[in-house]
Amino acid sequence: MLHKRSGKAVVVVVTVLVILAFAFALMACGGSSGGGSSTSPSASSSASGDQAANQATAAQAYAGMTDVPTFKAPGPAFDAKKAMSGKAILSIPGSGTDPFYVQVETGMKDAAQAVGYKFTTYMNQGQLTQYQQGFQQAINSKASLVDLLAGPDPHALKPQIDQAQSAGLKVVSSHLTGFQQTVPYVNNNLPQDYGKAGQILADWIIAHSWNTHCLVLVADEIVSTSNVEAGFKDEAAKLDPGLQYKFVNVPVPDWGTKIQPIVQSAIVADPKLTYVAAIYDNMLTGCVPAVTATNSADRVKLIGFNASPGIVDMVREGKVEMDFGDMLNWAGWAIADAEMRIIAGQPVPQNGAVGQYLNNPFRMWIESNASEMGVPAQYTKGYGDYQSQYKKLWGLQ
């Protein structure tokens, strides 16, 4: 969902290989290492509880997620045209051109067109000064609500938020945090269940490989990362205390250059390593060549979260075992629904059902169903009908 940048010098890559080999040698012995990563507790001689029962519990946690999601109304029906008459929304995405943001913004725009209110995306390249300028445009254009989509940090925008609210605008952050995280200063926060995402990654590993070793790739600078990690840790502690996992932080600009040597080194250093999980699935593009280079496809499986089309293609091709995530266009419609309710003064679901963003559900992709997202995979396929359901909910049909 985020951009990658060019590589570093060869010496850096070599250093990373050496450090990671040492770190994973320690991990195999139940140790830990520094350098911005964390390791699970040492494996106990036998995991608490019954293995078969715990693995069944883990599998049950994602049962049904491979099916086409069912639409669930996030609230009562309402007259959206009446609620939005003369109203306008301006959205400031984390970046204006990244495919993740483009897909969500397109959903929000399509929903606005269906209802008939003005919707504007403030294009930017992810710079704070541009976010600040977006607020000024919202105030000058007399928007009703400013949406901060998955990136603009309210901590750094308090003066602009205060100014907008003083001018009568609502300020809402969307798709930024997990359910357990709070966001200051804004009128509302519309979260995604990132804790559930971490839980499902752990559940899949536990159900398929007991007391195993796994590498979990994270990106600490992304706000939701801590919530994904917490979900993973809690599920592992509950169902498989013997699971040996290591979180390794790879900053977003380094995804294109550092992930392959990190994963390749980990595979070589730890013969018990059976899973690599990427909490943002585009990290897997560096994992596939690492598995290939080490000739370890039979031993090391790859899984991820986000359901990016390119990664779902890898699932269909058998290079990635499992990927899951929410449908981004649907997320845009879900955000639009919530923000119209906010403007209309209606109650807004704070968390939605478990595993869902409001009523925007996850779907799990495995080799047997991946073609349902298209060949090649497309953002807009595989999640069933939701747009007509929203239109009915809003009194348009």
Secondary structure, DSSP 8 states (H G I E B T S, - for coil): ---------HHHHHHHHHHHHHHHHHHHTT----SSEEE-----SS-SS-HHHHHHHHHHHTTTTTS------SS----HHHHHTT-EEEEEES-SSSHHHHHHHHHHHHHHHHHT-EEEE----S-HHHHHHHHHHHHHTT-SEEEEESS--GGG-HHHHHHHHHTT-EEEEESSS-TT---SS-SEEE---HHHHHHHHHHHHHHHSTT-EEEEEE-TTSTTHHHHHHHHHHHHHHH-TT-EEEEEE--GGGHHHHHHHHHHHHHHH-TTEEEEEESSGGGHHHHHHHHHHTT-TTT-EEEEES--HHHHHHHHTTSSSEEEEE-HHHHHHHHHHHHHHHHTT----SSBSTTEEBTEEEEEE-TTTGGGGTTTT-TTSSS---HHHHHHHTT--
